[in-house]
Amino acid sequence: MSRSAHRVLCSAALTLFLVALPVLSTGQEASIDSQGRSVTTASPTTGVPSPNVKPDTAIPEGTVTIYSNFGSGYLYNCCTGWTKTGPALSAPSPPQNVVQAMSFTPSKGTYLLTQVDLAIGWVSGANGYKLELRDDHEGMPGRKIASWKVTGLPTFASTSSTVETIKVRGLVIVEKHHQYWLVAIPTSDEWAGWNWNGASATGNLGLSVDGGSTWTLFPSSTLGAFDVLGWKLY
């Protein structure tokens, strides 16, 4: 690692009040913030933001945005995100089995869910995760409503606009004024980072250190980048 890249990482760590954990040769660094949440940071691998690349831009007519915290053109923070790690991750590494859940609440109606876009970058190990849509239970992630497998993640810090797109099939309904959670569970030995959003959006974040079985709530946290699309029913 060059001295200039090292200075960038150290500066980011001080800004976020992080306590550094081991640094891998790839330049990614997993750290713990003052509230006990794990953060992955890195210097950009390209030096400039990548062009906007979206896997599937064919959104059916009538589809509306239920929630989005992307910046213009699906932009998000390329190089800082919430750490996600599988149970088989080995040292040197961040803590094992760390998962975050991001909340959203439909505010303008009840919708049939049609699409979810996320920005999660791969660091090491297996490349892929299971995304779960969960109901709310007393302000925390509750029962699973639906799930999808996602593979082929971009390398963390290599892009600020490439997203993973999930086309939702079947009858998945989200109701007005009801809180829901998106939970991205890493595969086996995977280390990934859920990139911070590009709209400075904050909200309820759930942290699990046992793979999503139990949760701790962190209100007013920076949310990972995602959107939720659907057809309005009423």
Secondary structure, 3 states (H helix, E strand, C coil): CCHHHHHHHHHHHHHCCCEEEEECCCCCEEEECCCCCEEEECCCCCCCCCCCCCCCCCCCCCCEEEEECCECCCEEEEEEEEEEECCCCCCCCCCCCCEEEEEECCCCCCEEEEEEEECEEEEECCCEEEEEEEEEECCEEEEEEEEEEEECCCECCCCCCCCEEEECCCCCEECCCCCEEEEEEECCCCEEEEEEECCCCEEEEEEECCCCCCCEEEEEEECECEEEEEEECC
